[in-house]
Amino acid sequence: MALTNIAISKATPTDKLQKLSDGDGLQLHVTPQGSKLWRMAYRWQGKQKTLAFGSYPLISLAQAREMRAEAKKKLANGIDPGQEKKDIKLALRVSQANSFESVAREWHKQWSSVRNPRYADSVITRLEADVFPQIGSKPIADIKSLDLVAMTKKTEARGVHDVARRNYRVCTAVFRYAIAHGLLIRNPAAEVKTTDFMKSYEKKNHARVTKEQLPDFLTKVDAYPGGSLTRLAMRLMSLTFVRTREFIGAKWSEVDFDNALWTVPGHRMKVKTVEPHFVPLSRQAIETLRALQVISGNRTYIFPGERDPANKHMSNNTILAGIKRIGYKGLMTGHGYRGIATTLLREANFEKDHVERQLAHGEDNQVVAAYNYAEYMGPRTLMMQWWADYLDLARSGTVFPYPPLPTGYVSHQR
């Protein structure tokens, strides 16, 4: 006899499991604990099996009958409804395990192993702030280009255009990682570029003096009224144009006076590598370092900090404060030394590869980067001495025409 809603509501638990049949395999199981569970008994390839539909009253009698009818259709079409249900659950678990956030964190774990920890932390922080709240819970295989566009435009709306673009580039890398690990077959971030949907805006570079301002700036650095350590730091930075964080953390053990070479360990670089970065030291740079030895030669750091000189190095704010004190606030920054050096060296016709290598603009490919760490050392050494001599000329007001390239300078000499 078929079940009725009245019969179901009157069914009470006993000390044994009760199976109330609705016919054609559909049953209501009343447990000793009082639960009423819909089940369907069927045979598949000669084996007796059971399919669960849920509990009553969450699933009504009418709904249970519809589910039975659907299962019967699948059986008629050669599909095991029980196995199909298991496959769907498994696919759901896999998709949840392969959410964008979980894959992105795996990518970051691998990617960050060869990056500066501070830089790597900033990348994951941006993902946690702007990306994961939008698409982090989505299975990575389900994310579409429009999802990425919406996410990026929401970040852009806060006025942080560069952050929005950087996040999009990181997402592109995450999708490439997923493809490489068999989780995707296409990269939705590669289908659309940020220029296709983001507003154009004027990119603001780090403040730096112009070629015409350079003589006055260098002269005021030499006449700096503050401490000698800050004055010499600003002078040496102009001669080496190393990144500020790498510069202020310099140790005396890294300087080879005999070979006029400063070796920055790979682990201190922005892009952490096994190999070091070499900075050829000009005659003027050596003279500046000798002067610094008088001040801090018995300390670990070339630029010891004020509060704990034995264990900590100078703060980045020290150089910025020095630049402000000589009247160049907003006109020059620590990074500005790199900008002005890049511009003028290229204008003077030094090879782009030589300039880029001296700036430590390395490749993501670690095999290539390991080869390039000492690349072009011959021309780079000549270039750095030319640069120091040019700065001496600039102090006297001569910024153009440029002196001829140094004798012996050969393009792409290694």
N, C-alpha and C positions, 0 to 999 in steps of 0.2 A: 504494500500500500504506500502511495506517495505521501510524503510529509506535508504537514500544514503548519502555518505559523502558530496556531493554538497548541498543536502537539509539541512543537519545539519549545514554546514558552513553559509548558507544563512539565517538560522532562527534568527530572531531578537526579542528582548524583547518587550513586550507590557505592559500595565498597569495591566494585569491579567496573572496568571500562565497558560502556554500553555503545553499541553500534546501531543507529537508527537509519534504515535504508530509505532512500527516496526513489530507488530504481535506477537501472542503467549505470550502476557503479557508484553513484553519488551517495555518500553516507555522512551522517552527523555523529561524531564521536563525543560522548559525554563522559568526561573523566571523573574519577573519584574526588578530585579537587574542585569540581564544579565548572571546568572549562567546557565550552561547546565548540568543537573544531570540525570544519568541513574537510572531508577527504574523498578522493575518488579512486576506486579500485579498478585496475585495468591490467591487461596482459600485453607484454611486449616481447616478441621473439620467444614465446613459450614460457616466459617468466612472469610471475605475479608481481605487480608493482603498485605503489600508492602515490598519489599526487595530492599535495596539500594546497588548499584554496584560502586558508585563513580562518578566522574565528567568527562565531555568531555572537552578538548581532552586528559586528563591524561589517561582515559580509552577510547580506540578507539571503533568504531562500531563493528569491528571484535571481540575484546576482550569482549565487552558487550554481544555479541551473544553467545560466549563460556561460559560465566558465567551463562547466561540464561539456556543453555543446561545442565550445571552441576546442577543447581538448580532443573530442571525438573527431572533429574535422582534421586535426593534425594527425591523429592516428590513421585516418582514412588516406591521408596523403603521404604516409610512410614516415612520419615524424614522431619521435618519442617525446611527449610533452614534459615528462619528468626530467629527461636529460637536457632538453632545451632550457628548462628553468635553471638547472645547475650551470649550464654554459653562460646564461645571461648573468647570473650572480658572480661567476668567476670573472667575466669580462668587466663587470662593475668594479670588483676588487682590484683588478689589474689597472683599470683606468684611474681609480683613486690613488693607487700606489704610484702611478705615472702622472700625477697632477703636475701642472706647470711648476708649482713651487718645489715639489720634491725633486723634479728633474733639474730645476735651476740650482738648487742647493748642491746636487751632485756635480753639476757643471762647475759651480764656484769652487768646490773643494779641489777639483783637478786644476782649474785655471789659476787659482790663487797660490798654488804651490810654487810658482815661479814669479810671483809678484811681490812688490813691497807690501808688507802687512797693512800699513796705513791706507794705501791705495785700495787694496783688496777689501778692507773693512768698509770703505766709503761706497764701494760698488754694491755690497750686500745690503748696506743700510738704505741705499736708494731703492733697491728692489723691495725691501720690506715696507718702505714708506709709500711708494707709488705704484708698484707693479702687483705684488702679491694680493693686496686688498681688492684689486680689480679682476685679475685672471688667475691668481694663485691656486684656487681650488678647482679650476676647470681641468679636465683631462687634457693633456697637452695635444693629443690627436684631434680634439674637438675645437681647438682655438682657430678662429678665422682671422683673416686680415682686418675685417671690420672691428673685431674685438680689440686688436692692437691699435687701430686708429682711434677708437673711442677712449682707450686708456691713455694714449699719448696726448690727445687733445685736452683731456681733463687735467693732466699735469701742466700742459702749456697754459691753460687758463689761469693758473696761479702766477703766471709771469716768469716762470723759470724755464725759458725756452731751451737753454743748453742742457739742462737736466732731462727734459723730455726727450731730446734727441739722443742723449747718451743712453737713457733707459731703452730706447728703441733698438740701438745698436747692440746692447747687451742681450736683449730678447732674441735678436737675430743669431747671436752666438749660441744661445741656449738651444734654439731650434736646430742649428747645425749639429750640436752635440747629440740631440735626440735622434737625428737622422743617422748619425754615425753609429749609434747604439741600437738601431733597428726599431725605434719607437715611432718613427714618422717616415713618410716617403716624400714629403714636400715641406718647404719652409715658407709659412704664410707671411713672415716678415720680409722675405725677399721679393714678394709680389708687389709690394708698395713701398715707395721711398717717402721719407718724411717731407721731402720737398713737394710731394704730390698733394699734401693736405695741410701742412703747417704754414703759418704765416711767415713771410720773409721778415727778417730783422737784421739790423746792423750789428755785426759781431764786434764786441769790445775786447780789444787786446789788452794785455797787461801794460800799464802805463810805462812809458820809456821816453827818454830824452831823444830829441831829433839830432841829426848830424850837426846842425847849426848850434844846438844847445850844448853839444858835447864839450867844447873847450871850457865854457864857464862851469859846467858841472864838475869836470875833473879838477879844475883849479880850486873850486870850493871844497872838494873832498880833501885835497892836499892841505888846505888851510883849516880843516875841521877843528873847531874850538874845544871839542870834547876830548874823551879819552883816546890814547894812542891805539888801543886795541881795536876800537870801532873804526878809527880812521884807516888803519892798515887793512882791516877786514874789507872795507869798501874798496880800497885800492886793489887788493888781491882778487876780489870778485870781478872787477873790471878786466883783469888780466887773464882770468881762467874761465869766466862765465859758466861755472858749474851751477846746477840747481841749488837753490838756497838751502834746502834741508840737507843735501849731500855736502854742501860747503861748510855749514856751521858745525857739522858733526865730524869734521876732519881731525885725524890724529897724527901726531908727529911720526908714529911708526909707519905711516903711509907715504912719507916723503923720502925720496932717494935723492939727496943733494948731489952725490957724485955723478949720477946719470941724468940729473935735472928732470925728474919724473915723479909725478904724484899718482899713486895707484889707489883708486877708490874701490874697495871691495864690492863684489857683486851684490852681496846681501844688503848693502846700504843704498843701492840704486833704486830709482822709482820702479823700474821693471827689474825685479830681483832675478839675478842670473848666477850661474856658477862662476863665470869669468868676471874679472874686474874691468873697470873703465880706466883708461890711461889718459892722464892730462900732462902733456909735455910742458915743462916749465921754462919760460923765457928767462933771459938774464934779469929782467926787472922783477919777475915773480920770485926768483931766487933771492934777490936783494930784499924784497919785502918779507919773505919768510925768515931771513936772517935777522931782520929787525924784530919780527915777532918772537924769535927765539929768546931775545933779551927779556921779553915780557912774560912769556909762558913756556919757555923751553923745558922747564922741569915738571911740566904737567902732562897729563895724557892727551888732552885736547889742545889743538892749536888755538882755538878760541874758547877758553874756559868761561863758564858762567860766573856771574857775580856772587850768587848766593852759596853755591857749592862748587867752587872751581876745581876741586880735586876729583869730582865725580860727574859733573854735568857740563855740557857745552853751552855756548852762547845761545840766547833766544833769537828767533827770527825777528822779533820786534826790535832788537837792538839795532840791526841794520836799518830797518824802516824808520826808527827814531832818528838815526843819524842822517838819513836822507831828508827827513822832515826838518831837522835842525839847520841844514844848509839851504833851506828854502825851496826844496823840490818835492814837497808833499803833493801827491796827486799827479806829478809829472814823471816820477820814476819809482820803480819797485825793485826788489831783488831779482825778480824774473825779468825785469826790463833790461838787465845787463845782457841776457841771452838774446833778447830781441834786437837790440842795437848792434850787437856783434854779428848776428846772422845777416842782417840787412846790409851792413857795410862790407863784410867779407864777400858777400855775393856780388855787390856792386863793383868791388875791386877785381872781380873775375876769378875768385878762388872756386875750385870745383865744388858743386853742390854736395857730392858724396863726402868730400873731406870735411866740409862744414857740418853736415848732418852727423857724421860719425863722431866729431868732436863734441857735438851737443848731446851725444849718447841717445840719439833717436834710433833705438834698436828695433829689430823685427820681432813679430810674435813667434815666428818660427825659431825654436830654440837651437836647432842645428845650425841655421844660418847665423844666428846671434853669437853662438859660441865661436864661429869662425871669424866674425867681424870685430870681435872685441879689441883686437890689436891692429885692425885693418888701416892701411894708409898712414902708418906711423911716420914714415919719412916726410911726406908732404905736410902732414899735420904739425910736425915739429917746426918746419920752416914757416908754416902759416901762423903758428902761435907767436913766434918771434917777430914776424912781420906785424902782427896785431899789436904787440907791446910797443914796438917802435912807432907805429901809427898813432897810438895813444899819446906818446911823448910829443909827436908833431902836433896833435890836436890841442895839447895844453898851450902851445904857442899860437894857436889860432888857425893852423893849417888843417883843414878837413877835406879840401879838394883842390887840385886833382890828387888822386891817390898815388902813392909811391909805386914804382914798378914791382911786380911780383918778385919774390926772392930768387936769387941765383940758385939754380939747381932744382927749382920747383918743377915737377913733372906731373902732369895729370895722371891720376890713377896709379901712381907709383906705390908699391907696397914694400 
